[in-house]
């Protein structure tokens, strides 16, 4: 890429190019830093990156999805003063420019968002203006009118940290319930037709996993760690894999990875297989280390197969599946705080790798 990025978003546009935007500058707490507004575009046919029009202002901790019409939608996040935005922006791949996507009903820092199968986008969670620390409300974006409308809310004090679209047109949301003094993990399923949420099971005994939608309409929770002392674990990184069935609302254990990992790059290949690559094999508090290894999961066979290693280990980067079936792995960082120094400042990677899966 033209600039190293960590804590950013990347999506495949309708013309097959990849838009990368954002950078949370992990070393600096608080609001957005100058440069986080910069955007660039990758052309898979020429293997080149080109700088395109930036967002109007620096923006951090926003959410991005690709829309069915081929554009990209950016929503929420925070400004340089760490105040949440209600503004949203749409990137047009035909003109390489941004236009307003309308205002959210509520400003949201650190929201999560997913594109639904009916063409709309669902945004939920995050924190609001003033002292509003947990937003349980959700909103839907209509690309036809470039407008947002309120949809059903989660119970009060439920904060969503992950959301993916399901094959039945709805979405799966995972997060925490802050009603009691000790936050409780919680899961909900969104019904797009009625705009309502239904409580579902939580992923068993695992934290910090990668949540990936899969071809059967469900989702996989991959890797992570076994939690700390309060959760009955010791923070060890795990190889566990669990599959969510949208029909039953339950999780089922699947074959574990050959390598325990966390903060990996993961992407659905679109043919019933899932790629995972890189990440950390031990928690930071346990003398962490990164791995360059990669493996592919065959959902129908319930089997993992090792594939070629990354050219360099990386964690917290992104993996996006391209239209030709290959996968672009980009950004993140290749460092790990093994000495426990404070503060720890990872160095963002600009390097990009492309994985071509075997048939």
Secondary structure as UniProt FT lines:
FT   STRAND          9..12
FT   TURN            14..15
FT   STRAND          18..21
FT   TURN            26..27
FT   TURN            34..37
FT   STRAND          39..43
FT   TURN            44..47
FT   STRAND          48..52
FT   STRAND          63..66
FT   TURN            68..69
FT   STRAND          72..75
FT   TURN            80..81
FT   STRAND          87..92
FT   TURN            93..96
FT   STRAND          97..103
FT   STRAND          112..115
FT   TURN            117..118
FT   STRAND          121..124
FT   TURN            130..131
FT   STRAND          138..142
FT   TURN            143..146
FT   STRAND          147..151
FT   TURN            156..157
FT   STRAND          158..165
FT   TURN            167..168
FT   STRAND          171..177
FT   STRAND          184..191
FT   TURN            192..195
FT   STRAND          196..200
FT   TURN            204..205
FT   STRAND          210..213
FT   TURN            215..216
FT   STRAND          219..222
FT   HELIX           229..231
FT   STRAND          241..245
FT   TURN            246..249
FT   STRAND          250..254
FT   STRAND          265..268
FT   STRAND          273..277
FT   HELIX           284..286
FT   STRAND          294..298
FT   TURN            299..302
FT   STRAND          303..307
FT   STRAND          318..321
FT   TURN            323..324
FT   STRAND          327..330
FT   STRAND          348..349
FT   STRAND          352..355
//
